[in-house]
Amino acid sequence: MKSPMFAPAAVACLVDGREPRAEEIDQLAAKIWHDVYHRSWKIDWSEVERGSRLYLATYAAALAALGAIASFSPDIMSVAA
């Protein structure tokens, strides 16, 4: 079964007009990791070292996809670290 084009978190944020929750950001980051890097790195998102460049880049991509890049603040980054 194919995964949906848009993550449920992204749809919920757009429909509700709200910022993404920390767990939604992490879920989308996990999907991005799986779709983009998993084949090369052979590790799951949960095994990516928090604070590493790959982790932060993937997390930033999730934030951008959720329309939250303007909120890429210390509060958001504290969740990533």
ZALUMBA-382949 format. One record per atom (N, C-alpha, C, O, CB): atom name; residue number from 0; chain; x, y, z. Coordinates in steps of 0.2 Angstrom, whole numbers. Last residue first. Glycine has a CB too. Example, Ala and Ser with C-alpha at 12.3 -4.5 7.8 and 13.67 -1.06 7.14 Angstrom:
<atoms>
+------+-----+-------+-------+-------+-------+
: atom :  nr : kette :    c1 :    c2 :    c3 :
+------+-----+-------+-------+-------+-------+
:    N :   1 :     A :    64 :   -11 :    35 :
:   CA :   1 :     A :    68 :    -5 :    36 :
:    C :   1 :     A :    64 :     0 :    39 :
:    O :   1 :     A :    67 :     6 :    40 :
:   CB :   1 :     A :    70 :    -3 :    29 :
:    N :   0 :     A :    66 :   -28 :    39 :
:   CA :   0 :     A :    62 :   -22 :    39 :
:    C :   0 :     A :    66 :   -16 :    39 :
:    O :   0 :     A :    71 :   -17 :    42 :
:   CB :   0 :     A :    57 :   -22 :    45 :
+------+-----+-------+-------+-------+-------+
</atoms>
This chain:
<atoms>
+------+-----+-------+-------+-------+-------+
: atom :  nr : kette :    c1 :    c2 :    c3 :
+------+-----+-------+-------+-------+-------+
:    N :  80 :     A :    82 :    95 :    99 :
:   CA :  80 :     A :    89 :    93 :   102 :
:    C :  80 :     A :    88 :    88 :   108 :
:    O :  80 :     A :    93 :    87 :   111 :
:   CB :  80 :     A :    92 :    99 :   105 :
:    N :  79 :     A :    69 :    96 :    95 :
:   CA :  79 :     A :    74 :    93 :    91 :
:    C :  79 :     A :    80 :    91 :    94 :
:    O :  79 :     A :    83 :    85 :    93 :
:   CB :  79 :     A :    76 :    97 :    85 :
:    N :  78 :     A :    64 :   105 :   105 :
:   CA :  78 :     A :    61 :    98 :   104 :
:    C :  78 :     A :    66 :    94 :   100 :
:    O :  78 :     A :    66 :    88 :   101 :
:   CB :  78 :     A :    54 :    99 :   100 :
:    N :  77 :     A :    71 :   116 :   103 :
:   CA :  77 :     A :    72 :   112 :   109 :
:    C :  77 :     A :    69 :   105 :   109 :
:    O :  77 :     A :    72 :   101 :   112 :
:   CB :  77 :     A :    70 :   116 :   115 :
:    N :  76 :     A :    67 :   121 :    91 :
:   CA :  76 :     A :    73 :   117 :    91 :
:    C :  76 :     A :    74 :   114 :    97 :
:    O :  76 :     A :    78 :   109 :    97 :
:   CB :  76 :     A :    79 :   122 :    90 :
:    N :  75 :     A :    55 :   127 :    95 :
:   CA :  75 :     A :    54 :   122 :    91 :
:    C :  75 :     A :    61 :   118 :    91 :
:    O :  75 :     A :    61 :   112 :    91 :
:   CB :  75 :     A :    53 :   124 :    84 :
:    N :  74 :     A :    61 :   137 :   104 :
:   CA :  74 :     A :    56 :   133 :   106 :
:    C :  74 :     A :    56 :   127 :   102 :
:    O :  74 :     A :    55 :   121 :   105 :
:   CB :  74 :     A :    50 :   136 :   107 :
:    N :  73 :     A :    70 :   144 :    95 :
:   CA :  73 :     A :    73 :   140 :   100 :
:    C :  73 :     A :    68 :   135 :   103 :
:    O :  73 :     A :    70 :   130 :   105 :
:   CB :  73 :     A :    75 :   145 :   106 :
:    N :  72 :     A :    61 :   142 :    79 :
:   CA :  72 :     A :    63 :   146 :    84 :
:    C :  72 :     A :    67 :   141 :    90 :
:    O :  72 :     A :    67 :   135 :    89 :
:   CB :  72 :     A :    58 :   150 :    88 :
:    N :  71 :     A :    53 :   142 :    66 :
:   CA :  71 :     A :    59 :   138 :    68 :
:    C :  71 :     A :    63 :   142 :    73 :
:    O :  71 :     A :    68 :   145 :    71 :
:   CB :  71 :     A :    64 :   137 :    61 :
:    N :  70 :     A :    42 :   147 :    61 :
:   CA :  70 :     A :    42 :   146 :    69 :
:    C :  70 :     A :    48 :   142 :    71 :
:    O :  70 :     A :    49 :   139 :    76 :
:   CB :  70 :     A :    36 :   142 :    71 :
:    N :  69 :     A :    43 :   148 :    48 :
:   CA :  69 :     A :    44 :   154 :    51 :
:    C :  69 :     A :    44 :   153 :    59 :
:    O :  69 :     A :    46 :   158 :    63 :
:   CB :  69 :     A :    38 :   158 :    50 :
:    N :  68 :     A :    41 :   134 :    45 :
:   CA :  68 :     A :    48 :   137 :    45 :
:    C :  68 :     A :    49 :   143 :    48 :
:    O :  68 :     A :    54 :   145 :    51 :
:   CB :  68 :     A :    50 :   137 :    38 :
:    N :  67 :     A :    29 :   128 :    45 :
:   CA :  67 :     A :    31 :   131 :    51 :
:    C :  67 :     A :    38 :   133 :    51 :
:    O :  67 :     A :    41 :   135 :    56 :
:   CB :  67 :     A :    30 :   125 :    57 :
:    N :  66 :     A :    23 :   120 :    35 :
:   CA :  66 :     A :    22 :   127 :    35 :
:    C :  66 :     A :    24 :   131 :    41 :
:    O :  66 :     A :    22 :   136 :    43 :
:   CB :  66 :     A :    15 :   128 :    33 :
:    N :  65 :     A :    27 :   107 :    34 :
:   CA :  65 :     A :    21 :   109 :    39 :
:    C :  65 :     A :    20 :   116 :    39 :
:    O :  65 :     A :    15 :   118 :    42 :
:   CB :  65 :     A :    22 :   106 :    46 :
:    N :  64 :     A :    39 :   108 :    27 :
:   CA :  64 :     A :    33 :   104 :    24 :
:    C :  64 :     A :    26 :   106 :    28 :
:    O :  64 :     A :    21 :   106 :    25 :
:   CB :  64 :     A :    34 :    97 :    24 :
:    N :  63 :     A :    47 :   114 :    37 :
:   CA :  63 :     A :    45 :   118 :    31 :
:    C :  63 :     A :    39 :   114 :    28 :
:    O :  63 :     A :    34 :   118 :    25 :
:   CB :  63 :     A :    51 :   118 :    26 :
:    N :  62 :     A :    48 :   103 :    46 :
:   CA :  62 :     A :    45 :   110 :    48 :
:    C :  62 :     A :    42 :   114 :    42 :
:    O :  62 :     A :    37 :   117 :    42 :
:   CB :  62 :     A :    50 :   114 :    52 :
:    N :  61 :     A :    54 :    94 :    38 :
:   CA :  61 :     A :    47 :    93 :    41 :
:    C :  61 :     A :    44 :    99 :    43 :
:    O :  61 :     A :    38 :   100 :    42 :
:   CB :  61 :     A :    48 :    88 :    47 :
:    N :  60 :     A :    66 :   100 :    36 :
:   CA :  60 :     A :    62 :    99 :    31 :
:    C :  60 :     A :    55 :    97 :    33 :
:    O :  60 :     A :    50 :    99 :    29 :
:   CB :  60 :     A :    65 :    93 :    27 :
:    N :  59 :     A :    71 :   101 :    49 :
:   CA :  59 :     A :    69 :   107 :    46 :
:    C :  59 :     A :    65 :   106 :    40 :
:    O :  59 :     A :    60 :   110 :    39 :
:   CB :  59 :     A :    76 :   111 :    44 :
:    N :  58 :     A :    73 :    87 :    51 :
:   CA :  58 :     A :    68 :    90 :    55 :
:    C :  58 :     A :    66 :    97 :    52 :
:    O :  58 :     A :    60 :    99 :    52 :
:   CB :  58 :     A :    71 :    92 :    62 :
:    N :  57 :     A :    83 :    85 :    42 :
:   CA :  57 :     A :    77 :    82 :    41 :
:    C :  57 :     A :    71 :    85 :    45 :
:    O :  57 :     A :    66 :    86 :    43 :
:   CB :  57 :     A :    78 :    74 :    43 :
:    N :  56 :     A :    93 :    93 :    48 :
:   CA :  56 :     A :    91 :    95 :    41 :
:    C :  56 :     A :    84 :    91 :    40 :
:    O :  56 :     A :    80 :    94 :    37 :
:   CB :  56 :     A :    96 :    92 :    36 :
:    N :  55 :     A :    95 :    87 :    60 :
:   CA :  55 :     A :    92 :    94 :    60 :
:    C :  55 :     A :    90 :    96 :    53 :
:    O :  55 :     A :    85 :    99 :    52 :
:   CB :  55 :     A :    97 :    99 :    62 :
:    N :  54 :     A :   100 :    74 :    56 :
:   CA :  54 :     A :    93 :    75 :    60 :
:    C :  54 :     A :    90 :    82 :    60 :
:    O :  54 :     A :    84 :    83 :    58 :
:   CB :  54 :     A :    95 :    74 :    68 :
:    N :  53 :     A :   111 :    78 :    50 :
:   CA :  53 :     A :   106 :    74 :    46 :
:    C :  53 :     A :    99 :    75 :    50 :
:    O :  53 :     A :    94 :    76 :    47 :
:   CB :  53 :     A :   108 :    67 :    45 :
:    N :  52 :     A :   119 :    84 :    60 :
:   CA :  52 :     A :   117 :    88 :    54 :
:    C :  52 :     A :   111 :    85 :    50 :
:    O :  52 :     A :   106 :    88 :    48 :
:   CB :  52 :     A :   123 :    89 :    50 :
:    N :  51 :     A :   112 :    80 :    77 :
:   CA :  51 :     A :   117 :    79 :    71 :
:    C :  51 :     A :   114 :    83 :    65 :
:    O :  51 :     A :   108 :    85 :    65 :
:   CB :  51 :     A :   117 :    71 :    69 :
:    N :  50 :     A :   102 :    81 :    86 :
:   CA :  50 :     A :   107 :    86 :    85 :
:    C :  50 :     A :   112 :    85 :    80 :
:    O :  50 :     A :   116 :    90 :    78 :
:   CB :  50 :     A :   110 :    86 :    92 :
:    N :  49 :     A :   101 :    63 :    88 :
:   CA :  49 :     A :    98 :    70 :    89 :
:    C :  49 :     A :   103 :    75 :    89 :
:    O :  49 :     A :   108 :    74 :    92 :
:   CB :  49 :     A :    94 :    70 :    96 :
:    N :  48 :     A :   105 :    51 :    77 :
:   CA :  48 :     A :   108 :    55 :    82 :
:    C :  48 :     A :   105 :    62 :    83 :
:    O :  48 :     A :   105 :    66 :    78 :
:   CB :  48 :     A :   115 :    56 :    82 :
:    N :  47 :     A :    93 :    40 :    72 :
:   CA :  47 :     A :    97 :    45 :    70 :
:    C :  47 :     A :    99 :    50 :    76 :
:    O :  47 :     A :    95 :    51 :    80 :
:   CB :  47 :     A :    93 :    50 :    65 :
:    N :  46 :     A :    84 :    30 :    77 :
:   CA :  46 :     A :    91 :    29 :    78 :
:    C :  46 :     A :    96 :    35 :    76 :
:    O :  46 :     A :   102 :    35 :    77 :
:   CB :  46 :     A :    93 :    23 :    75 :
:    N :  45 :     A :    72 :    34 :    73 :
:   CA :  45 :     A :    73 :    34 :    80 :
:    C :  45 :     A :    81 :    33 :    82 :
:    O :  45 :     A :    83 :    34 :    87 :
:   CB :  45 :     A :    69 :    29 :    83 :
:    N :  44 :     A :    73 :    31 :    59 :
:   CA :  44 :     A :    73 :    38 :    61 :
:    C :  44 :     A :    75 :    39 :    69 :
:    O :  44 :     A :    78 :    43 :    71 :
:   CB :  44 :     A :    66 :    42 :    60 :
:    N :  43 :     A :    84 :    17 :    56 :
:   CA :  43 :     A :    77 :    20 :    57 :
:    C :  43 :     A :    78 :    27 :    60 :
:    O :  43 :     A :    83 :    29 :    62 :
:   CB :  43 :     A :    73 :    16 :    62 :
:    N :  42 :     A :    96 :    14 :    44 :
:   CA :  42 :     A :    94 :    15 :    51 :
:    C :  42 :     A :    87 :    18 :    51 :
:    O :  42 :     A :    85 :    22 :    46 :
:   CB :  42 :     A :    99 :    19 :    55 :
:    N :  41 :     A :   102 :    14 :    31 :
:   CA :  41 :     A :   100 :     8 :    34 :
:    C :  41 :     A :    98 :     8 :    42 :
:    O :  41 :     A :    99 :     3 :    45 :
:   CB :  41 :     A :   105 :     2 :    33 :
:    N :  40 :     A :   106 :    24 :    23 :
:   CA :  40 :     A :   109 :    24 :    29 :
:    C :  40 :     A :   107 :    17 :    33 :
:    O :  40 :     A :   110 :    16 :    38 :
:   CB :  40 :     A :   106 :    30 :    33 :
:    N :  39 :     A :    99 :    22 :    11 :
:   CA :  39 :     A :   106 :    23 :    11 :
:    C :  39 :     A :   109 :    22 :    18 :
:    O :  39 :     A :   114 :    19 :    18 :
:   CB :  39 :     A :   108 :    30 :     9 :
:    N :  38 :     A :    86 :    20 :    14 :
:   CA :  38 :     A :    89 :    15 :    10 :
:    C :  38 :     A :    96 :    16 :    10 :
:    O :  38 :     A :   100 :    11 :    10 :
:   CB :  38 :     A :    86 :    16 :     3 :
:    N :  37 :     A :    83 :    32 :    22 :
:   CA :  37 :     A :    83 :    25 :    25 :
:    C :  37 :     A :    86 :    20 :    21 :
:    O :  37 :     A :    90 :    16 :    23 :
:   CB :  37 :     A :    76 :    23 :    26 :
:    N :  36 :     A :    81 :    44 :    16 :
:   CA :  36 :     A :    88 :    42 :    18 :
:    C :  36 :     A :    88 :    35 :    20 :
:    O :  36 :     A :    94 :    32 :    20 :
:   CB :  36 :     A :    90 :    46 :    24 :
:    N :  35 :     A :    68 :    46 :    10 :
:   CA :  35 :     A :    74 :    49 :     7 :
:    C :  35 :     A :    80 :    46 :     9 :
:    O :  35 :     A :    84 :    44 :     5 :
:   CB :  35 :     A :    74 :    56 :     9 :
:    N :  34 :     A :    58 :    40 :    18 :
:   CA :  34 :     A :    57 :    40 :    10 :
:    C :  34 :     A :    64 :    43 :     7 :
:    O :  34 :     A :    65 :    41 :     1 :
:   CB :  34 :     A :    52 :    45 :     9 :
:    N :  33 :     A :    62 :    41 :    31 :
:   CA :  33 :     A :    61 :    34 :    28 :
:    C :  33 :     A :    61 :    35 :    20 :
:    O :  33 :     A :    64 :    31 :    17 :
:   CB :  33 :     A :    55 :    31 :    30 :
:    N :  32 :     A :    63 :    55 :    33 :
:   CA :  32 :     A :    69 :    50 :    33 :
:    C :  32 :     A :    68 :    44 :    30 :
:    O :  32 :     A :    72 :    42 :    26 :
:   CB :  32 :     A :    70 :    49 :    41 :
:    N :  31 :     A :    49 :    58 :    31 :
:   CA :  31 :     A :    54 :    60 :    26 :
:    C :  31 :     A :    61 :    56 :    27 :
:    O :  31 :     A :    64 :    54 :    21 :
:   CB :  31 :     A :    56 :    68 :    28 :
:    N :  30 :     A :    44 :    51 :    42 :
:   CA :  30 :     A :    42 :    49 :    35 :
:    C :  30 :     A :    47 :    52 :    30 :
:    O :  30 :     A :    49 :    48 :    25 :
:   CB :  30 :     A :    35 :    52 :    33 :
:    N :  29 :     A :    50 :    58 :    52 :
:   CA :  29 :     A :    52 :    50 :    52 :
:    C :  29 :     A :    50 :    48 :    44 :
:    O :  29 :     A :    53 :    44 :    41 :
:   CB :  29 :     A :    47 :    46 :    57 :
:    N :  28 :     A :    45 :    70 :    50 :
:   CA :  28 :     A :    52 :    69 :    50 :
:    C :  28 :     A :    54 :    62 :    49 :
:    O :  28 :     A :    58 :    60 :    45 :
:   CB :  28 :     A :    56 :    72 :    56 :
:    N :  27 :     A :    32 :    67 :    54 :
:   CA :  27 :     A :    33 :    69 :    47 :
:    C :  27 :     A :    41 :    68 :    46 :
:    O :  27 :     A :    43 :    66 :    40 :
:   CB :  27 :     A :    31 :    76 :    45 :
:    N :  26 :     A :    33 :    64 :    67 :
:   CA :  26 :     A :    31 :    59 :    63 :
:    C :  26 :     A :    32 :    61 :    56 :
:    O :  26 :     A :    34 :    56 :    52 :
:   CB :  26 :     A :    23 :    59 :    64 :
:    N :  25 :     A :    39 :    76 :    72 :
:   CA :  25 :     A :    43 :    70 :    72 :
:    C :  25 :     A :    40 :    65 :    68 :
:    O :  25 :     A :    44 :    62 :    64 :
:   CB :  25 :     A :    43 :    68 :    80 :
:    N :  24 :     A :    28 :    85 :    70 :
:   CA :  24 :     A :    34 :    86 :    67 :
:    C :  24 :     A :    38 :    80 :    67 :
:    O :  24 :     A :    41 :    78 :    61 :
:   CB :  24 :     A :    38 :    92 :    70 :
:    N :  23 :     A :    19 :    78 :    79 :
:   CA :  23 :     A :    17 :    79 :    72 :
:    C :  23 :     A :    23 :    80 :    68 :
:    O :  23 :     A :    25 :    77 :    62 :
:   CB :  23 :     A :    12 :    84 :    70 :
:    N :  22 :     A :    24 :    81 :    91 :
:   CA :  22 :     A :    24 :    74 :    89 :
:    C :  22 :     A :    22 :    73 :    81 :
:    O :  22 :     A :    24 :    69 :    78 :
:   CB :  22 :     A :    19 :    70 :    93 :
:    N :  21 :     A :    23 :    95 :    92 :
:   CA :  21 :     A :    30 :    91 :    92 :
:    C :  21 :     A :    29 :    84 :    89 :
:    O :  21 :     A :    34 :    82 :    85 :
:   CB :  21 :     A :    33 :    91 :    99 :
:    N :  20 :     A :    11 :   101 :    81 :
:   CA :  20 :     A :    13 :    99 :    87 :
:    C :  20 :     A :    20 :    95 :    87 :
:    O :  20 :     A :    21 :    93 :    81 :
:   CB :  20 :     A :     7 :    94 :    91 :
:    N :  19 :     A :    10 :   115 :    70 :
:   CA :  19 :     A :    11 :   108 :    71 :
:    C :  19 :     A :    13 :   107 :    78 :
:    O :  19 :     A :    17 :   110 :    81 :
:   CB :  19 :     A :    16 :   105 :    66 :
:    N :  18 :     A :    -2 :   128 :    71 :
:   CA :  18 :     A :     5 :   126 :    71 :
:    C :  18 :     A :     5 :   119 :    73 :
:    O :  18 :     A :     1 :   116 :    76 :
:   CB :  18 :     A :    10 :   130 :    76 :
:    N :  17 :     A :   -17 :   129 :    62 :
:   CA :  17 :     A :   -13 :   129 :    68 :
:    C :  17 :     A :    -6 :   127 :    67 :
:    O :  17 :     A :    -4 :   124 :    61 :
:   CB :  17 :     A :   -16 :   125 :    73 :
:    N :  16 :     A :   -28 :   127 :    54 :
:   CA :  16 :     A :   -25 :   133 :    54 :
:    C :  16 :     A :   -21 :   134 :    60 :
:    O :  16 :     A :   -21 :   140 :    63 :
:   CB :  16 :     A :   -30 :   139 :    53 :
:    N :  15 :     A :   -35 :   115 :    51 :
:   CA :  15 :     A :   -36 :   118 :    58 :
:    C :  15 :     A :   -33 :   125 :    58 :
:    O :  15 :     A :   -34 :   129 :    63 :
:   CB :  15 :     A :   -34 :   114 :    63 :
:    N :  14 :     A :   -30 :   112 :    38 :
:   CA :  14 :     A :   -37 :   113 :    39 :
:    C :  14 :     A :   -39 :   117 :    46 :
:    O :  14 :     A :   -43 :   121 :    46 :
:   CB :  14 :     A :   -40 :   106 :    40 :
:    N :  13 :     A :   -16 :   112 :    41 :
:   CA :  13 :     A :   -19 :   117 :    36 :
:    C :  13 :     A :   -26 :   118 :    37 :
:    O :  13 :     A :   -29 :   123 :    37 :
:   CB :  13 :     A :   -18 :   114 :    29 :
:    N :  12 :     A :   -15 :   102 :    51 :
:   CA :  12 :     A :   -12 :   109 :    52 :
:    C :  12 :     A :   -15 :   114 :    47 :
:    O :  12 :     A :   -17 :   120 :    49 :
:   CB :  12 :     A :    -5 :   110 :    52 :
:    N :  11 :     A :   -20 :    91 :    44 :
:   CA :  11 :     A :   -23 :    94 :    50 :
:    C :  11 :     A :   -21 :   101 :    51 :
:    O :  11 :     A :   -25 :   105 :    53 :
:   CB :  11 :     A :   -21 :    89 :    56 :
:    N :  10 :     A :   -10 :    90 :    33 :
:   CA :  10 :     A :   -17 :    91 :    32 :
:    C :  10 :     A :   -21 :    94 :    38 :
:    O :  10 :     A :   -25 :    99 :    37 :
:   CB :  10 :     A :   -21 :    85 :    30 :
:    N :   9 :     A :     1 :    87 :    41 :
:   CA :   9 :     A :     1 :    93 :    37 :
:    C :   9 :     A :    -6 :    95 :    35 :
:    O :   9 :     A :    -8 :   101 :    35 :
:   CB :   9 :     A :     5 :    91 :    30 :
:    N :   8 :     A :    -3 :    75 :    47 :
:   CA :   8 :     A :    -1 :    81 :    51 :
:    C :   8 :     A :    -2 :    87 :    47 :
:    O :   8 :     A :    -4 :    92 :    49 :
:   CB :   8 :     A :     6 :    80 :    55 :
:    N :   7 :     A :    -4 :    66 :    37 :
:   CA :   7 :     A :   -10 :    68 :    40 :
:    C :   7 :     A :    -9 :    74 :    44 :
:    O :   7 :     A :   -13 :    78 :    45 :
:   CB :   7 :     A :   -12 :    62 :    45 :
:    N :   6 :     A :     6 :    71 :    22 :
:   CA :   6 :     A :     6 :    68 :    29 :
:    C :   6 :     A :    -1 :    70 :    33 :
:    O :   6 :     A :    -3 :    76 :    32 :
:   CB :   6 :     A :    12 :    70 :    33 :
:    N :   5 :     A :     1 :    68 :     6 :
:   CA :   5 :     A :     2 :    73 :    11 :
:    C :   5 :     A :     1 :    69 :    18 :
:    O :   5 :     A :    -3 :    65 :    19 :
:   CB :   5 :     A :    -3 :    78 :    10 :
:    N :   4 :     A :     1 :    55 :    -1 :
:   CA :   4 :     A :     5 :    61 :    -3 :
:    C :   4 :     A :     6 :    66 :     2 :
:    O :   4 :     A :    12 :    68 :     3 :
:   CB :   4 :     A :     2 :    64 :    -9 :
:    N :   3 :     A :     1 :    40 :     9 :
:   CA :   3 :     A :    -3 :    46 :     6 :
:    C :   3 :     A :     2 :    51 :     4 :
:    O :   3 :     A :     8 :    52 :     7 :
:   CB :   3 :     A :    -8 :    49 :    11 :
:    N :   2 :     A :    10 :    26 :     4 :
:   CA :   2 :     A :     8 :    30 :     9 :
:    C :   2 :     A :     5 :    37 :     5 :
:    O :   2 :     A :     6 :    38 :     0 :
:   CB :   2 :     A :    14 :    33 :    13 :
:    N :   1 :     A :     3 :    11 :    -4 :
:   CA :   1 :     A :     7 :    17 :    -5 :
:    C :   1 :     A :     5 :    22 :     1 :
:    O :   1 :     A :    -1 :    22 :     4 :
:   CB :   1 :     A :     6 :    21 :   -11 :
:    N :   0 :     A :     4 :    -6 :     0 :
:   CA :   0 :     A :     0 :     0 :     0 :
:    C :   0 :     A :     4 :     6 :     0 :
:    O :   0 :     A :     9 :     7 :     4 :
:   CB :   0 :     A :    -5 :     0 :     6 :
+------+-----+-------+-------+-------+-------+
</atoms>
